[in-house]
Amino acid sequence: MIKKSIQFSAFVFLFAISTSVLAQKKATNKPNILFIAVDDLKPLLGCYGNTLVKTPNIDRLAKMATVFNRNYCQQAICGPTRASLMTGTRPDVTQVWNLTTQMRDVNPDLVTLPQYLISQGYTTSGIGKIYHPSSAIKGVDPVSWSIPYLKSKESDFPAEFGEPANGQYQLKETKERMTPEIIAERKLKNKDLAANDENPKSIKGPSTECIDLPDNAYQDGVNALLAKDQIIALSKEDKPFFMAVGFSKPHLPFVAPKKYWDLYNREEMTIATFQEHSKNGPLIAYHQSGELRNYLDIPEFATLPADSLRIGLKLEKQKELIHGYYAAISYMDAQVGILLNTLESLGTLENTVIVLWGDHGWHLGDHDLWHKHTNFEEATRAPLLIAGPGIKAGKTSSLTEFVDVFPTICDLAGVAIPKNLDGKSLKPLMLNNKLAGKEYSISQYPRKMKKAEMARVGYTDPKIMGYSLRTDKFRYTIWMNNFNSTQSFNEAQVYASELYDYVKDPLEKVNVVNDKNYAATSKELKSKMIAFFKSQEAKK
């Protein structure tokens, strides 16, 4: 009896020690991180208040995350915004302002988020579109990943369909006219247009596709399954992991299995109520939807006025495109569900830092604009959801920016935040959603002037950069000639300005920058913009 008692006591003692060690180990372990990037996703989600869209999985994530309701990108185009977010620095630091610049060619010393996390003891792995291919070495920036970047094989797709044509299409007739040879011929024919992302290059197929097929007949479905397997494998290792998964939908073309189209009634698709240019707005603020006009079925639906940048897309096509955008979002949402289910099956859903972001907004016909490439609200406002272990779900209306993502992840992971970042941690906002955030966010977008306009205003350089300062109630945008924010401000370089009052004019119908009733506001926001320029110049 005494012997059994001694044995039991020893067992309790050993159990207590082992439990204490495990608890200590858990307390010191860094959390795993699931990092989900979504291409061209605007805040058109259930958790952002949209009642038509079907996004049950992202809404599920929102119930355990902080939803950043007024988050803004630094530049509304894939390459620059992704380079900015992944380095925690603004486009004038990365020097990536277009879709042709490789960030390490112009700034080889940049340190990316996953690259930094490797130095902090993380295993980093990625699949899908995280960087824009043209902005990163080999399309993926190999130094960012401690495991070779994952890529699908033809055998990952259902045998009866094979790989999608041009990475997008499964319809037989489309695949026949989208062979690699035909695409290469189109690219060669239009190579002079390649440097301008707003020019139509005619290398695409149709703008939509609706076929009854499984999710993994398209790339995002395959990537979700490969990411699932990778998460399971990484969870068995001793080191914490950073798993980045990039989904391409809802980027054009709007292709998704038929079941996602069937979630919606096209007649219920609401078109933009304001499809005009703003009164008193400078033409430099707009574009002619060149990205959309790449798609072969668009010219027959569009009228191109000679005296403006408007395209006048016909009503039937507008509804089809909006329907396709919704379907593509729901398809992508289903893939997010696979990732969440994987974490749940591993028992780690509540103990993983989960970040989901759309790289910028998207115009769905407002201002007669389609896609991104502007400084307007619909292009610059982008979704951001972050879940942190032990942090209650919530929603904040404080202003935030994508440059804040890098330091926030570091803060949630319990690693030091690098000092050279342009953003700041959002963890305090996650802990207290009512805290005041930034006074303003900054976005920017470049344009090029035509020779006739250069001659008219007396400029010798065609480059124009528009900087947009978004406050709680206003947006102030200033278009500068041959300038970036690391230079000293010069009034002579100001080409045009805009001011929009979102309290009275949420659709940006009237540019009031020269309205005498807004003189004080214009002066104040211009001063803030100049102060921002000085702060950036001081960092050189």
C-alpha positions as CSV (number, residue, x, y, z in Angstrom):
1,M,0.0,0.0,0.0
2,I,2.8,2.4,0.9
3,K,4.7,1.4,-2.3
4,K,1.6,2.2,-4.4
5,S,1.2,5.5,-2.6
6,I,4.9,6.4,-3.3
7,Q,4.4,5.4,-7.0
8,F,1.3,7.5,-7.3
9,S,3.0,10.5,-5.6
10,A,5.9,10.1,-8.0
11,F,3.5,10.0,-11.0
12,V,1.7,13.1,-9.8
13,F,5.1,14.9,-9.3
14,L,6.3,13.9,-12.8
15,F,3.0,14.8,-14.3
16,A,3.1,18.2,-12.7
17,I,6.7,18.8,-13.9
18,S,5.8,17.7,-17.5
19,T,2.6,19.8,-17.5
20,S,4.6,22.8,-16.2
21,V,7.2,22.3,-19.0
22,L,4.6,22.0,-21.6
23,A,2.8,25.1,-20.4
24,Q,6.1,27.0,-20.4
25,K,6.9,25.7,-23.9
26,K,3.5,26.8,-25.1
27,A,3.9,30.2,-23.5
28,T,7.2,30.8,-25.2
29,N,6.3,29.4,-28.6
30,K,5.6,31.8,-31.4
31,P,2.2,31.5,-33.0
32,N,1.8,30.1,-36.5
33,I,0.7,32.6,-39.1
34,L,-1.7,32.1,-42.0
35,F,-1.4,35.0,-44.5
36,I,-4.1,35.1,-47.2
37,A,-3.7,37.6,-50.1
38,V,-6.7,38.1,-52.5
39,D,-6.3,39.7,-55.8
40,D,-8.6,42.7,-56.7
41,L,-10.9,42.1,-53.7
42,K,-12.7,45.3,-52.6
43,P,-14.6,45.3,-49.3
44,L,-17.6,43.7,-50.9
45,L,-18.1,41.1,-48.1
46,G,-20.8,40.2,-45.7
47,C,-18.6,41.3,-42.7
48,Y,-18.3,44.7,-44.4
49,G,-22.1,45.1,-44.5
50,N,-22.9,43.8,-48.0
51,T,-26.2,41.8,-47.8
52,L,-26.1,40.3,-51.3
53,V,-22.7,38.7,-51.4
54,K,-22.3,35.1,-50.1
55,T,-19.1,34.9,-48.2
56,P,-19.8,32.6,-45.2
57,N,-16.1,31.6,-44.7
58,I,-14.7,35.1,-44.6
59,D,-17.6,36.1,-42.4
60,R,-16.7,33.2,-40.1
61,L,-13.1,34.5,-39.9
62,A,-14.5,38.0,-39.1
63,K,-16.2,36.5,-36.0
64,M,-12.8,35.7,-34.6
65,A,-10.9,38.7,-36.1
66,T,-10.7,42.5,-36.1
67,V,-12.3,43.9,-39.3
68,F,-10.5,47.1,-40.3
69,N,-13.4,49.0,-41.8
70,R,-11.4,51.9,-43.2
71,N,-8.2,50.4,-44.5
72,Y,-6.4,51.8,-47.5
73,C,-3.7,50.6,-49.9
74,Q,-0.7,52.6,-50.8
75,Q,-1.2,52.3,-54.6
76,A,-4.2,50.8,-56.3
77,I,-2.4,48.4,-58.6
78,C,-1.0,44.9,-57.8
79,G,2.7,45.2,-58.1
80,P,3.3,48.4,-56.1
81,T,0.7,47.6,-53.4
82,R,2.1,44.1,-52.8
83,A,5.7,45.3,-52.7
84,S,4.7,48.0,-50.3
85,L,2.7,45.7,-47.9
86,M,5.3,43.0,-48.0
87,T,8.1,45.4,-47.1
88,G,6.1,47.7,-44.8
89,T,7.3,50.7,-46.8
90,R,5.7,53.1,-49.2
91,P,6.0,52.9,-53.0
92,D,8.4,55.9,-53.0
93,V,10.7,53.7,-50.9
94,T,10.3,50.4,-52.8
95,Q,10.5,52.5,-56.1
96,V,7.9,50.1,-57.5
97,W,5.2,52.3,-59.2
98,N,4.2,50.0,-62.1
99,L,3.9,46.5,-63.3
100,T,7.4,46.3,-65.0
101,T,9.8,47.1,-62.1
102,Q,11.4,44.3,-60.2
103,M,11.8,45.6,-56.6
104,R,15.3,44.2,-56.0
105,D,16.6,45.7,-59.2
106,V,16.0,49.2,-57.8
107,N,16.2,48.5,-54.1
108,P,18.2,45.3,-53.4
109,D,18.4,45.9,-49.6
110,L,14.6,45.7,-49.0
111,V,13.7,43.1,-46.4
112,T,10.3,41.4,-46.8
113,L,8.0,40.2,-44.1
114,P,8.6,36.5,-44.6
115,Q,12.3,37.1,-45.1
116,Y,12.5,38.9,-41.7
117,L,10.4,36.1,-40.0
118,I,13.0,33.5,-41.2
119,S,15.6,35.4,-39.1
120,Q,13.1,35.2,-36.2
121,G,12.9,31.4,-36.3
122,Y,10.0,30.9,-38.6
123,T,9.6,28.5,-41.5
124,T,8.1,30.4,-44.4
125,S,6.2,28.9,-47.3
126,G,4.1,30.3,-50.0
127,I,1.8,29.4,-52.9
128,G,-0.2,31.5,-55.4
129,K,0.1,35.2,-56.0
130,I,1.8,37.0,-53.1
131,Y,4.0,39.3,-55.0
132,H,3.1,40.5,-58.5
133,P,5.3,38.3,-60.8
134,S,7.0,41.2,-62.5
135,S,7.9,42.8,-59.2
136,A,9.8,39.8,-57.7
137,I,12.8,37.7,-58.7
138,K,11.4,34.6,-60.5
139,G,8.0,36.0,-59.7
140,V,8.2,34.9,-56.0
141,D,11.3,36.5,-54.5
142,P,13.0,33.2,-53.4
143,V,14.8,34.7,-50.4
144,S,11.4,35.3,-48.8
145,W,10.8,31.5,-48.4
146,S,12.7,29.0,-46.4
147,I,11.0,26.3,-48.3
148,P,11.0,26.4,-52.1
149,Y,7.8,28.1,-53.4
150,L,5.0,25.7,-54.1
151,K,3.7,25.4,-57.6
152,S,0.9,23.3,-59.1
153,K,1.5,20.6,-61.7
154,E,-0.7,19.5,-64.5
155,S,-1.6,16.3,-62.6
156,D,-3.1,18.5,-59.8
157,F,-6.0,19.4,-62.1
158,P,-8.8,16.9,-62.9
159,A,-7.7,14.8,-65.9
160,E,-10.9,15.5,-67.8
161,F,-10.2,19.2,-67.8
162,G,-6.4,19.6,-67.6
163,E,-4.7,22.9,-66.9
164,P,-6.7,26.1,-67.7
165,A,-5.7,28.0,-70.8
166,N,-3.5,31.0,-70.0
167,G,-4.0,29.9,-66.4
168,Q,-7.7,31.0,-66.5
169,Y,-10.1,29.3,-69.0
170,Q,-11.6,25.8,-69.2
171,L,-14.3,26.3,-71.9
172,K,-13.2,24.2,-74.9
173,E,-13.8,26.9,-77.5
174,T,-11.8,29.4,-75.4
175,K,-8.9,27.0,-74.9
176,E,-8.7,26.5,-78.7
177,R,-8.1,30.2,-79.3
178,M,-5.9,30.7,-76.2
179,T,-3.0,28.4,-77.0
180,P,0.5,29.4,-75.9
181,E,1.4,30.1,-79.5
182,I,-1.5,32.4,-80.1
183,I,-0.9,34.3,-76.8
184,A,2.8,34.6,-77.6
185,E,1.9,36.1,-81.0
186,R,-0.4,38.6,-79.5
187,K,2.2,39.7,-76.9
188,L,4.8,40.2,-79.6
189,K,2.3,42.2,-81.7
190,N,1.5,44.4,-78.8
191,K,5.0,44.6,-77.1
192,D,5.1,48.4,-77.4
193,L,2.0,48.7,-75.2
194,A,3.5,46.5,-72.4
195,A,5.0,49.3,-70.4
196,N,1.6,51.0,-69.8
197,D,-0.6,48.8,-67.6
198,E,-3.7,50.9,-68.8
199,N,-3.3,50.1,-72.5
200,P,-5.3,47.2,-73.9
201,K,-2.9,44.5,-75.2
202,S,-5.5,42.0,-76.6
203,I,-3.8,39.0,-75.0
204,K,-6.8,37.8,-73.0
205,G,-9.9,35.8,-73.7
206,P,-13.4,36.6,-72.7
207,S,-14.1,38.6,-69.5
208,T,-16.2,35.9,-67.9
209,E,-16.7,32.1,-67.9
210,C,-19.4,30.0,-66.3
211,I,-19.1,26.2,-66.6
212,D,-20.3,23.4,-64.4
213,L,-17.0,22.0,-63.1
214,P,-15.3,21.3,-59.7
215,D,-13.4,24.0,-57.8
216,N,-10.0,22.4,-58.5
217,A,-10.5,22.8,-62.3
218,Y,-9.3,26.3,-61.7
219,Q,-6.0,27.5,-60.2
220,D,-7.4,28.8,-56.9
221,G,-9.1,25.5,-56.1
222,V,-5.9,23.6,-56.8
223,N,-3.8,26.0,-54.7
224,A,-6.2,25.7,-51.7
225,L,-5.7,21.9,-51.7
226,L,-2.0,22.2,-52.0
227,A,-1.9,24.8,-49.2
228,K,-4.0,22.5,-47.1
229,D,-1.4,19.7,-47.4
230,Q,1.4,22.1,-46.7
231,I,-0.2,23.5,-43.5
232,I,-0.7,19.9,-42.3
233,A,3.0,19.1,-43.0
234,L,4.2,22.3,-41.4
235,S,2.1,21.7,-38.3
236,K,4.2,18.6,-37.6
237,E,7.4,20.5,-37.4
238,D,9.0,22.1,-34.3
239,K,9.3,25.6,-35.7
240,P,6.4,28.0,-36.1
241,F,5.3,28.6,-39.7
242,F,4.3,31.5,-41.9
243,M,2.1,30.1,-44.6
244,A,1.2,32.6,-47.4
245,V,-1.6,31.7,-49.8
246,G,-2.5,34.0,-52.7
247,F,-5.8,33.7,-54.4
248,S,-6.2,35.2,-57.9
249,K,-10.0,35.6,-57.9
250,P,-11.9,37.9,-58.1
251,H,-9.3,39.3,-60.5
252,L,-10.4,39.4,-64.2
253,P,-11.4,37.4,-66.0
254,F,-14.4,36.5,-63.8
255,V,-14.3,32.8,-64.0
256,A,-15.8,30.5,-61.4
257,P,-17.7,27.2,-61.3
258,K,-21.3,27.5,-62.2
259,K,-22.6,26.8,-58.7
260,Y,-21.1,30.1,-57.6
261,W,-22.9,32.0,-60.4
262,D,-26.1,30.2,-59.4
263,L,-25.9,31.8,-55.9
264,Y,-27.0,35.1,-57.6
265,N,-29.8,36.5,-59.8
266,R,-28.3,38.7,-62.4
267,E,-31.4,41.0,-62.3
268,E,-30.5,41.8,-58.7
269,M,-27.1,43.1,-59.6
270,T,-27.1,46.8,-58.9
271,I,-25.1,49.0,-61.2
272,A,-23.2,52.1,-60.0
273,T,-25.6,55.0,-59.4
274,F,-23.0,57.7,-60.4
275,Q,-21.3,56.9,-63.7
276,E,-20.0,60.3,-64.6
277,H,-16.7,62.1,-64.0
278,S,-16.8,64.5,-61.0
279,K,-17.7,68.1,-61.6
280,N,-14.5,70.2,-61.8
281,G,-12.4,67.0,-61.6
282,P,-9.2,66.9,-63.5
283,L,-9.0,64.4,-66.4
284,I,-5.7,63.2,-65.1
285,A,-7.6,61.5,-62.2
286,Y,-9.3,59.1,-64.6
287,H,-8.4,56.3,-67.1
288,Q,-10.2,54.5,-70.0
289,S,-10.4,51.1,-68.3
290,G,-7.7,49.7,-70.5
291,E,-7.3,46.6,-68.3
292,L,-10.9,45.6,-68.9
293,R,-10.6,46.4,-72.6
294,N,-7.9,43.7,-72.9
295,Y,-10.7,41.1,-72.9
296,L,-11.9,40.1,-76.3
297,D,-15.7,40.5,-75.7
298,I,-15.5,44.1,-74.3
299,P,-15.1,46.2,-77.5
300,E,-18.5,45.1,-78.8
301,F,-20.1,46.3,-75.6
302,A,-18.3,49.6,-75.2
303,T,-18.6,53.0,-76.8
304,L,-15.4,55.1,-76.7
305,P,-16.2,58.8,-76.9
306,A,-13.4,60.8,-78.6
307,D,-13.5,63.7,-76.2
308,S,-13.2,61.9,-72.8
309,L,-11.9,58.8,-71.0
310,R,-15.3,57.3,-70.5
311,I,-16.2,54.0,-72.1
312,G,-20.0,53.8,-71.8
313,L,-20.3,50.1,-71.1
314,K,-23.7,48.8,-72.0
315,L,-26.1,47.9,-69.2
316,E,-26.2,44.2,-70.0
317,K,-22.5,43.9,-69.8
318,Q,-22.3,45.9,-66.6
319,K,-24.7,43.4,-64.9
320,E,-22.8,40.4,-66.3
321,L,-19.5,41.7,-65.0
322,I,-20.9,42.6,-61.6
323,H,-22.5,39.1,-61.5
324,G,-19.1,37.6,-62.4
325,Y,-17.4,39.6,-59.7
326,Y,-19.8,38.3,-57.0
327,A,-19.5,34.7,-58.3
328,A,-15.7,34.9,-58.2
329,I,-15.7,36.3,-54.7
330,S,-17.9,33.4,-53.5
331,Y,-15.6,30.9,-55.2
332,M,-12.6,32.4,-53.5
333,D,-14.4,32.4,-50.2
334,A,-15.0,28.7,-50.5
335,Q,-11.2,28.2,-50.8
336,V,-10.6,30.3,-47.7
337,G,-13.0,27.8,-46.0
338,I,-10.7,25.0,-46.8
339,L,-7.8,26.7,-45.1
340,L,-9.9,27.5,-42.0
341,N,-11.2,24.0,-41.8
342,T,-7.7,22.6,-42.0
343,L,-6.6,24.7,-39.0
344,E,-9.7,23.6,-37.1
345,S,-9.1,20.0,-37.9
346,L,-5.6,20.4,-36.4
347,G,-7.0,22.1,-33.3
348,T,-5.0,25.3,-34.0
349,L,-7.7,27.6,-35.5
350,E,-8.0,29.7,-32.4
351,N,-4.2,29.8,-31.8
352,T,-3.1,31.0,-35.2
353,V,-2.5,34.5,-36.4
354,I,-4.7,34.8,-39.5
355,V,-4.5,37.8,-41.9
356,L,-6.7,38.2,-44.9
357,W,-6.3,41.2,-47.3
358,G,-7.4,42.3,-50.7
359,D,-4.5,44.2,-52.4
360,H,-6.7,47.2,-53.4
361,G,-10.3,48.1,-54.2
362,W,-12.0,47.9,-57.6
363,H,-14.3,50.2,-59.6
364,L,-17.5,48.5,-60.7
365,G,-18.7,51.2,-63.0
366,D,-18.6,54.2,-60.7
367,H,-17.3,57.3,-62.4
368,D,-17.6,55.1,-65.6
369,L,-14.5,53.3,-64.4
370,W,-13.7,49.6,-64.3
371,H,-10.8,48.0,-62.4
372,K,-8.4,49.9,-60.1
373,H,-5.6,52.4,-61.1
374,T,-7.0,55.6,-59.4
375,N,-6.9,57.5,-56.2
376,F,-10.6,57.4,-55.6
377,E,-12.3,55.7,-52.7
378,E,-13.5,52.6,-54.6
379,A,-9.9,51.8,-55.7
380,T,-7.9,52.7,-52.6
381,R,-10.1,51.3,-49.8
382,A,-9.3,47.6,-49.3
383,P,-10.4,44.8,-46.9
384,L,-8.2,43.8,-44.0
385,L,-9.0,41.2,-41.4
386,I,-6.6,40.1,-38.7
387,A,-7.2,37.4,-36.0
388,G,-4.8,37.1,-33.1
389,P,-4.8,34.4,-30.4
390,G,-6.6,35.6,-27.3
391,I,-7.8,38.8,-28.9
392,K,-11.6,39.3,-29.1
393,A,-13.3,39.8,-32.5
394,G,-14.4,43.3,-33.3
395,K,-14.5,46.1,-35.9
396,T,-12.7,49.4,-36.0
397,S,-13.4,52.5,-38.1
398,S,-10.0,54.0,-37.4
399,L,-7.9,54.8,-40.5
400,T,-5.3,52.1,-41.3
401,E,-2.9,51.4,-44.1
402,F,-1.3,48.3,-45.7
403,V,2.1,49.5,-44.5
404,D,0.8,48.7,-41.0
405,V,0.5,44.9,-41.7
406,F,4.2,44.1,-41.4
407,P,4.6,45.6,-37.9
408,T,1.3,44.2,-36.8
409,I,2.3,40.6,-37.6
410,C,5.6,41.1,-35.8
411,D,3.8,42.4,-32.8
412,L,1.3,39.5,-32.7
413,A,4.1,37.0,-33.2
414,G,6.1,38.5,-30.3
415,V,9.2,39.4,-32.4
416,A,10.9,42.8,-32.6
417,I,9.5,45.3,-35.1
418,P,12.1,46.6,-37.5
419,K,12.7,50.3,-37.1
420,N,12.8,51.2,-40.8
421,L,9.1,50.5,-41.5
422,D,6.6,53.2,-42.6
423,G,3.7,51.6,-40.7
424,K,2.8,51.0,-37.1
425,S,1.3,48.0,-35.3
426,L,-2.4,47.7,-35.3
427,K,-2.4,45.4,-32.2
428,P,-3.6,48.3,-29.9
429,L,-6.6,48.8,-32.2
430,M,-7.3,45.1,-32.0
431,L,-7.3,45.1,-28.3
432,N,-9.4,48.3,-28.1
433,N,-11.5,48.9,-31.3
434,K,-12.4,52.4,-30.0
435,L,-8.9,53.8,-30.0
436,A,-8.2,56.6,-32.4
437,G,-5.9,55.5,-35.2
438,K,-4.1,57.6,-37.8
439,E,-5.0,61.1,-38.6
440,Y,-4.9,60.2,-42.3
441,S,-3.9,57.5,-44.8
442,I,-1.8,58.1,-48.0
443,S,-2.3,56.6,-51.4
444,Q,-0.7,57.5,-54.7
445,Y,-1.0,56.8,-58.4
446,P,1.2,57.7,-61.4
447,R,0.1,59.1,-64.8
448,K,1.8,60.2,-67.9
449,M,0.9,63.4,-69.7
450,K,0.3,63.6,-73.5
451,K,2.7,65.8,-75.5
452,A,0.0,68.4,-76.3
453,E,-0.8,68.8,-72.6
454,M,2.9,69.1,-71.7
455,A,3.3,71.8,-74.3
456,R,0.2,73.6,-73.0
457,V,1.4,73.8,-69.3
458,G,5.1,74.1,-70.1
459,Y,6.4,70.8,-68.6
460,T,9.3,69.0,-70.1
461,D,8.7,65.7,-68.3
462,P,5.5,63.7,-68.8
463,K,5.5,62.0,-65.4
464,I,2.7,62.9,-63.0
465,M,2.3,61.5,-59.5
466,G,-1.0,61.9,-57.7
467,Y,-0.8,61.8,-53.8
468,S,-4.1,61.3,-52.0
469,L,-4.6,62.1,-48.3
470,R,-7.7,60.5,-46.8
471,T,-8.9,61.9,-43.5
472,D,-12.1,61.0,-41.5
473,K,-14.3,63.2,-43.7
474,F,-12.2,64.3,-46.7
475,R,-9.9,63.2,-49.5
476,Y,-7.3,65.7,-50.7
477,T,-5.4,64.8,-53.8
478,I,-2.5,66.7,-55.4
479,W,-1.0,65.8,-58.8
480,M,2.7,66.7,-59.1
481,N,4.9,66.8,-62.1
482,N,8.2,64.9,-62.0
483,F,8.1,64.5,-58.3
484,N,8.1,61.9,-55.5
485,S,7.7,62.3,-51.8
486,T,11.4,62.0,-51.1
487,Q,12.0,65.3,-52.8
488,S,11.4,68.9,-51.5
489,F,8.0,70.2,-52.4
490,N,7.8,72.8,-55.1
491,E,4.6,74.7,-55.8
492,A,5.6,75.0,-59.5
493,Q,5.3,71.2,-59.9
494,V,1.6,71.2,-58.8
495,Y,-0.5,70.2,-61.9
496,A,-3.9,69.8,-60.4
497,S,-5.7,69.2,-57.0
498,E,-8.9,67.6,-55.8
499,L,-11.0,67.7,-52.6
500,Y,-14.0,65.5,-51.9
501,D,-16.4,65.8,-48.9
502,Y,-17.5,62.3,-48.0
503,V,-20.1,63.6,-45.5
504,K,-22.0,65.5,-48.1
505,D,-20.7,63.8,-51.3
506,P,-19.9,60.1,-50.7
507,L,-19.9,59.3,-54.4
508,E,-17.3,62.0,-55.2
509,K,-19.6,63.9,-57.6
510,V,-18.0,67.3,-57.1
511,N,-14.4,68.4,-56.7
512,V,-14.6,71.3,-54.2
513,V,-10.9,72.2,-53.9
514,N,-11.5,75.7,-55.3
515,D,-14.9,76.2,-53.6
516,K,-14.6,79.2,-51.3
517,N,-16.7,77.4,-48.7
518,Y,-13.9,74.8,-48.5
519,A,-11.0,77.2,-48.6
520,A,-9.9,76.6,-45.0
521,T,-10.2,72.8,-45.4
522,S,-8.2,72.9,-48.7
523,K,-5.5,74.9,-47.1
524,E,-5.3,72.7,-44.0
525,L,-5.1,69.4,-45.9
526,K,-2.6,70.8,-48.4
527,S,-0.4,71.7,-45.3
528,K,-0.8,68.2,-44.0
529,M,0.3,66.8,-47.4
530,I,3.3,69.0,-47.5
531,A,4.2,68.0,-44.0
532,F,3.9,64.4,-45.1
533,F,6.3,65.0,-48.0
534,K,8.8,66.6,-45.5
535,S,8.6,63.6,-43.2
536,Q,9.4,61.3,-46.1
537,E,12.2,63.5,-47.4
538,A,13.7,63.4,-43.9
539,K,13.9,59.6,-44.1
540,K,16.3,59.6,-47.1
